[in-house]
Amino acid sequence: MNKGKYVFSQLLSFLDPFVFLRISKKYGGDKYVKTFSCWNQLAVMMFGQLSNRESLRDLVLATHAHANKAFHLGFGKHASKSTLADANANRDYRIFEEFAYRVMAEARQCRATEIFKLGGKAYAFDSSTIDLCLSVFGWALFRKKKGGIKLHTLYDIETQIPTFFHITPARNHDTRAMDAIPYEENSFYIFDRAYNDFGRLFTIDGVGAYFVVRGKKNNDFKPMRWKRRLPAGVMSDAVGYMDGQLTMSKYPEKIRRILYLDPESGRNFIFFTNALNINPLKVAELYHNRWQIELFFKWLKQHLKVKKFWGQTENAVRIQIYTAVTAYCMMAIVQKKMDVQRSIYEMLQLVSVSLTDTVELKALFCKPNCNIVNELNDSSEPTLF
């Protein structure tokens, strides 16, 4: 008797398998494969992300428990531990990377909005370090007795969806990742103090984009023109040139420095930007919204599996990170397309205990009870969306 599609199968229907198959064929992912295809591998990895599996053995046991449902869940056939481990270690991670970018693009498109009204997108760029055991992950050397990787992320502030990932060993300095960013004309890029590299910032100016970076007290600046009638909170707004022979050789054009006093915290901030004409409070607002990428990193580490890995090779680690990102963006697409009045956190909690149920998604994500909402509002969990 047909009782309907499983919840996990309904969620996978929001992903395009034909796009994935074309990408897999491009990199020869299913060459000589008889039963456990790359799509089956993605389905198993997504199942592990959404059901919060702690280890590879834990994930395989969970798929074995639902062996009679494997085909309808999307696994094709439940995989053994060695089969999944070999697939994660040997299949090209670029298959999952490219597909993750396709899903991210779809999520951004369906969630497109214009909050700042600047004529371009607003992005925050930052990195998060994921600690690894050096004796197990010998390729991820960080310090003398410590391993780790850095997840450099470009985050669309308006849609609250990541747009670009760059994974490097943790010992690489943050500024080196700026060279990999795909800059877009007329867009705004927001950086913290760690990215005070004016040579690389001048590259952003050269492509017709804008940057906002938090400055340091020792940044030499020679003002040429000051603005008067400053809004509340803005202590200084000047246009000039970077002073000092080395810094000026890296950034020879005009640059704007804004001194801002945050009324809530009482802290002083120094901002440098090449956007010479926008309101100084808008610059402060852009930097204030950079905090969303910190919440994204915290949310990703707390609610998806990117700290405990199901494989030891660099290829396996990259596949797991990209499947986590795919799961996140898939849930964002589901939330928008189905007009779900719940947060992504609530959706994940409901899904984690209902993946093999046959309830419809609309019924699963129906409007929450008022008492539940009140409890969640008192929670200390970071809230996205």
C-alpha positions as CSV (number, residue, x, y, z in Angstrom):
1,M,0.0,0.0,0.0
2,N,1.4,3.4,-1.0
3,K,1.4,5.8,1.9
4,G,3.3,8.6,0.2
5,K,6.8,9.8,-0.2
6,Y,9.3,9.9,2.7
7,V,10.3,13.2,4.1
8,F,13.9,12.8,3.0
9,S,12.8,12.0,-0.5
10,Q,10.5,15.0,-0.6
11,L,13.5,17.2,0.5
12,L,15.8,15.7,-2.2
13,S,13.1,16.6,-4.8
14,F,14.2,20.3,-4.3
15,L,17.6,19.4,-5.8
16,D,18.0,18.8,-9.5
17,P,19.5,15.3,-10.0
18,F,20.1,15.9,-13.8
19,V,22.4,18.8,-13.1
20,F,24.3,16.7,-10.6
21,L,24.6,13.8,-13.1
22,R,26.0,16.2,-15.7
23,I,28.6,17.4,-13.2
24,S,29.4,13.9,-12.2
25,K,29.9,12.9,-15.8
26,K,32.1,15.9,-16.4
27,Y,34.6,14.6,-13.7
28,G,34.1,10.9,-14.4
29,G,32.5,10.3,-11.0
30,D,30.4,7.3,-12.1
31,K,33.0,5.7,-14.3
32,Y,33.1,1.9,-13.7
33,V,30.5,2.3,-10.9
34,K,27.8,-0.5,-10.8
35,T,25.6,0.2,-7.8
36,F,26.7,3.0,-5.5
37,S,26.6,6.1,-7.7
38,C,27.7,9.7,-6.9
39,W,24.0,10.6,-6.5
40,N,23.6,7.8,-4.0
41,Q,26.7,9.0,-2.2
42,L,25.3,12.5,-2.0
43,A,22.0,11.2,-0.7
44,V,23.7,9.2,2.1
45,M,25.9,12.1,3.1
46,M,22.9,14.5,3.1
47,F,21.0,11.9,5.3
48,G,23.9,11.9,7.7
49,Q,23.9,15.7,7.8
50,L,20.2,16.0,8.4
51,S,20.0,13.2,11.0
52,N,23.1,14.4,13.0
53,R,25.2,11.2,12.6
54,E,28.4,11.4,14.7
55,S,30.7,9.1,12.7
56,L,31.0,7.0,9.5
57,R,30.0,3.9,11.4
58,D,27.0,5.7,12.9
59,L,25.9,6.8,9.4
60,V,26.3,3.4,7.8
61,L,24.3,1.7,10.7
62,A,21.5,4.3,10.2
63,T,21.3,3.4,6.4
64,H,21.3,-0.3,7.2
65,A,18.4,0.2,9.6
66,H,16.4,1.5,6.7
67,A,17.7,-1.0,4.1
68,N,14.2,-1.9,3.0
69,K,13.5,1.8,2.3
70,A,16.9,2.6,0.6
71,F,15.6,2.9,-2.9
72,H,12.7,5.1,-2.1
73,L,14.9,7.3,0.2
74,G,17.4,7.8,-2.7
75,F,20.3,5.7,-1.5
76,G,19.9,3.2,-4.4
77,K,21.3,0.5,-2.1
78,H,22.5,0.8,1.5
79,A,26.3,1.2,1.4
80,S,28.8,-0.7,3.4
81,K,31.3,1.2,5.5
82,S,34.2,0.4,3.2
83,T,32.2,1.4,0.1
84,L,31.3,4.8,1.5
85,A,34.8,5.4,2.9
86,D,36.4,4.6,-0.5
87,A,33.9,6.8,-2.3
88,N,34.6,9.8,0.0
89,A,38.4,9.2,-0.3
90,N,38.6,8.7,-4.1
91,R,35.8,10.4,-5.9
92,D,36.6,13.9,-7.1
93,Y,35.4,16.5,-4.5
94,R,34.8,19.0,-7.3
95,I,31.6,17.1,-8.2
96,F,30.1,18.1,-4.8
97,E,31.8,21.5,-4.9
98,E,30.3,22.5,-8.2
99,F,26.9,21.2,-7.3
100,A,27.0,23.1,-4.0
101,Y,27.6,26.3,-6.0
102,R,24.6,25.5,-8.2
103,V,22.4,25.1,-5.1
104,M,23.8,28.2,-3.5
105,A,23.0,30.2,-6.7
106,E,19.4,28.8,-6.7
107,A,19.0,29.7,-3.1
108,R,20.2,33.3,-3.7
109,Q,17.9,33.7,-6.7
110,C,14.8,32.6,-4.9
111,R,15.7,34.7,-1.8
112,A,16.8,37.8,-3.8
113,T,16.0,41.1,-2.0
114,E,17.5,44.6,-1.9
115,I,17.9,45.9,1.6
116,F,20.7,48.5,1.4
117,K,19.6,49.9,-2.0
118,L,23.2,50.6,-3.1
119,G,22.8,49.4,-6.7
120,G,24.9,46.3,-6.0
121,K,25.2,43.3,-3.8
122,A,26.6,43.4,-0.2
123,Y,29.0,40.7,0.8
124,A,30.9,39.9,4.0
125,F,34.1,37.9,3.8
126,D,35.7,36.1,6.7
127,S,37.2,32.8,7.7
128,S,36.6,30.2,10.4
129,T,39.1,27.7,11.7
130,I,38.1,24.1,12.1
131,D,40.5,22.2,14.5
132,L,41.7,18.7,13.5
133,C,43.8,16.1,15.2
134,L,47.2,16.3,13.5
135,S,48.0,12.6,14.1
136,V,44.9,11.6,12.1
137,F,44.8,14.5,9.6
138,G,48.5,14.8,8.9
139,W,48.0,16.8,5.7
140,A,46.3,19.7,7.7
141,L,49.4,21.0,9.5
142,F,48.5,24.2,11.5
143,R,51.0,24.5,14.4
144,K,53.8,22.3,15.7
145,K,51.4,19.9,17.4
146,K,48.0,21.0,16.0
147,G,46.1,20.5,12.8
148,G,43.3,22.5,11.2
149,I,41.8,24.0,8.1
150,K,40.3,27.4,7.4
151,L,36.9,27.9,5.8
152,H,37.1,31.2,3.9
153,T,33.6,32.3,3.1
154,L,32.0,35.1,1.0
155,Y,28.5,35.6,2.5
156,D,25.6,37.5,0.8
157,I,24.2,39.6,3.6
158,E,20.9,40.4,1.9
159,T,19.9,36.9,1.1
160,Q,21.8,35.3,4.0
161,I,23.3,32.7,1.7
162,P,27.0,31.9,1.2
163,T,28.2,32.5,-2.3
164,F,31.9,31.3,-2.3
165,F,34.0,28.9,-0.2
166,H,37.8,28.6,-0.2
167,I,39.3,25.9,1.9
168,T,42.9,26.2,2.9
169,P,45.3,24.8,5.6
170,A,44.8,26.8,8.8
171,R,48.3,28.1,8.7
172,N,47.6,30.3,5.6
173,H,47.0,33.9,6.5
174,D,43.5,35.3,5.9
175,T,44.6,38.0,3.4
176,R,45.9,35.4,1.0
177,A,42.4,34.2,0.4
178,M,41.4,37.6,-0.9
179,D,43.1,36.7,-4.2
180,A,40.5,33.9,-4.8
181,I,37.4,36.0,-4.3
182,P,35.3,36.4,-7.6
183,Y,34.7,40.2,-7.4
184,E,31.7,41.7,-9.0
185,E,31.4,45.2,-10.4
186,N,29.4,47.7,-8.2
187,S,29.2,45.3,-5.3
188,F,30.3,46.0,-1.7
189,Y,32.8,43.8,0.1
190,I,33.0,44.1,3.9
191,F,36.1,43.0,5.8
192,D,37.3,42.9,9.4
193,R,40.7,44.3,10.7
194,A,42.5,41.1,9.7
195,Y,42.2,42.1,6.0
196,N,44.1,45.4,6.2
197,D,46.1,44.6,3.0
198,F,45.8,47.8,0.9
199,G,47.4,46.2,-2.1
200,R,44.7,43.7,-2.3
201,L,42.0,46.3,-1.5
202,F,43.3,48.3,-4.4
203,T,42.5,45.3,-6.6
204,I,38.9,45.6,-5.6
205,D,38.9,49.3,-6.6
206,G,40.4,48.3,-9.9
207,V,37.5,46.0,-10.9
208,G,34.9,48.7,-10.1
209,A,33.7,47.3,-6.8
210,Y,33.7,48.8,-3.4
211,F,35.1,47.8,0.0
212,V,34.5,48.6,3.6
213,V,37.3,47.5,6.0
214,R,37.8,48.2,9.6
215,G,41.0,50.1,10.1
216,K,43.7,50.1,12.7
217,K,44.9,52.9,14.9
218,N,48.4,52.8,13.3
219,N,47.1,53.1,9.7
220,D,48.8,56.3,8.4
221,F,46.3,58.6,6.7
222,K,46.7,62.1,5.2
223,P,43.3,63.8,4.9
224,M,42.7,66.3,2.1
225,R,39.1,67.2,2.5
226,W,36.6,66.9,5.5
227,K,32.9,66.7,5.4
228,R,30.8,69.0,7.7
229,R,27.4,68.6,9.2
230,L,28.1,65.0,10.3
231,P,25.2,62.8,11.5
232,A,25.0,61.6,15.1
233,G,27.7,59.1,15.9
234,V,30.1,60.1,13.1
235,M,33.1,61.8,14.6
236,S,35.0,62.4,11.4
237,D,34.5,61.8,7.6
238,A,37.6,62.7,5.5
239,V,38.8,61.9,2.0
240,G,42.6,61.8,1.4
241,Y,45.5,59.4,0.7
242,M,47.2,56.7,2.7
243,D,50.4,58.1,4.2
244,G,53.7,56.3,4.3
245,Q,55.8,55.3,1.3
246,L,54.9,51.6,1.4
247,T,51.2,51.9,2.0
248,M,50.8,54.7,-0.6
249,S,52.6,52.6,-3.2
250,K,50.1,49.9,-2.6
251,Y,47.1,52.2,-2.6
252,P,47.9,55.4,-4.6
253,E,44.3,56.6,-5.2
254,K,41.9,58.6,-2.9
255,I,40.4,56.8,0.0
256,R,37.9,57.7,2.6
257,R,38.3,57.3,6.4
258,I,35.3,57.4,8.8
259,L,35.6,57.6,12.6
260,Y,32.4,56.2,14.2
261,L,31.2,56.0,17.8
262,D,28.8,53.2,18.3
263,P,26.0,54.5,20.6
264,E,25.1,51.1,22.0
265,S,28.6,49.8,23.0
266,G,30.4,53.1,23.3
267,R,33.3,51.7,21.1
268,N,35.2,53.7,18.5
269,F,35.5,52.3,15.0
270,I,37.8,53.3,12.1
271,F,36.5,52.5,8.6
272,F,38.3,52.8,5.3
273,T,36.3,52.7,2.1
274,N,36.6,53.6,-1.6
275,A,32.9,54.5,-1.7
276,L,33.4,58.3,-1.5
277,N,29.8,59.5,-1.8
278,I,27.5,57.2,0.2
279,N,26.2,58.3,3.7
280,P,28.7,57.5,6.5
281,L,26.0,55.9,8.5
282,K,25.4,53.5,5.6
283,V,29.1,52.5,5.9
284,A,28.7,51.8,9.6
285,E,25.5,49.9,8.9
286,L,27.2,47.7,6.3
287,Y,30.0,46.8,8.8
288,H,27.5,46.2,11.6
289,N,25.7,43.6,9.3
290,R,29.1,41.9,8.8
291,W,28.3,40.1,12.1
292,Q,25.8,37.9,10.2
293,I,28.7,35.8,8.8
294,E,29.9,35.1,12.3
295,L,26.4,33.8,13.2
296,F,26.5,31.7,10.0
297,F,29.8,30.1,11.1
298,K,28.4,29.4,14.6
299,W,25.2,28.0,13.2
300,L,26.9,25.8,10.7
301,K,29.2,24.3,13.4
302,Q,26.4,23.8,15.9
303,H,23.7,22.3,13.6
304,L,25.6,20.5,10.8
305,K,28.5,18.1,10.7
306,V,31.6,20.2,9.8
307,K,33.6,19.6,13.0
308,K,33.6,15.8,13.2
309,F,34.5,14.2,9.9
310,W,33.6,10.9,8.5
311,G,36.9,10.5,6.6
312,Q,40.6,11.3,7.1
313,T,41.7,12.4,3.7
314,E,41.5,16.0,2.4
315,N,39.1,14.8,-0.3
316,A,36.7,13.3,2.2
317,V,36.8,16.4,4.4
318,R,36.0,18.7,1.4
319,I,33.1,16.4,0.3
320,Q,31.6,16.5,3.8
321,I,31.9,20.3,4.0
322,Y,30.2,20.8,0.6
323,T,27.4,18.4,1.4
324,A,26.8,20.3,4.6
325,V,26.6,23.6,2.6
326,T,24.2,21.9,0.1
327,A,22.0,20.7,3.0
328,Y,21.9,24.3,4.4
329,C,21.0,25.9,1.1
330,M,18.4,23.2,0.3
331,M,16.6,23.9,3.6
332,A,16.7,27.7,2.7
333,I,15.1,26.9,-0.6
334,V,12.4,24.8,1.0
335,Q,11.7,27.5,3.5
336,K,11.3,30.1,0.8
337,K,9.4,28.1,-1.8
338,M,7.0,26.6,0.7
339,D,6.7,29.9,2.6
340,V,7.5,28.1,5.9
341,Q,7.0,30.3,8.9
342,R,9.7,28.6,10.9
343,S,13.5,29.2,11.3
344,I,16.0,26.9,9.6
345,Y,17.0,25.7,13.1
346,E,13.4,24.6,13.8
347,M,13.1,22.9,10.4
348,L,16.3,20.9,10.9
349,Q,15.1,19.7,14.3
350,L,11.8,18.6,12.9
351,V,13.5,16.9,9.9
352,S,16.1,15.1,12.0
353,V,13.4,13.0,13.7
354,S,11.1,12.6,10.6
355,L,13.3,11.7,7.7
356,T,11.8,8.3,7.2
357,D,8.2,9.3,7.9
358,T,5.7,9.7,5.1
359,V,4.1,13.0,6.4
360,E,3.8,15.8,3.8
361,L,6.3,18.7,4.3
362,K,3.5,21.2,4.6
363,A,2.1,19.3,7.6
364,L,5.5,18.8,9.1
365,F,6.4,22.5,8.9
366,C,3.0,23.9,9.7
367,K,2.6,27.1,11.8
368,P,4.3,26.5,15.3
369,N,2.4,26.5,18.5
370,C,2.5,29.9,20.4
371,N,4.0,28.3,23.5
372,I,6.9,26.8,21.4
373,V,7.5,30.2,19.9
374,N,7.8,31.9,23.3
375,E,10.3,29.3,24.5
376,L,12.4,29.7,21.3
377,N,12.4,33.5,21.7
378,D,14.1,33.1,25.1
379,S,16.7,30.7,23.7
380,S,20.3,31.8,23.4
381,E,20.7,30.1,20.0
382,P,21.8,32.4,17.1
383,T,19.0,33.1,14.7
384,L,19.3,33.3,11.0
385,F,16.5,34.1,8.5
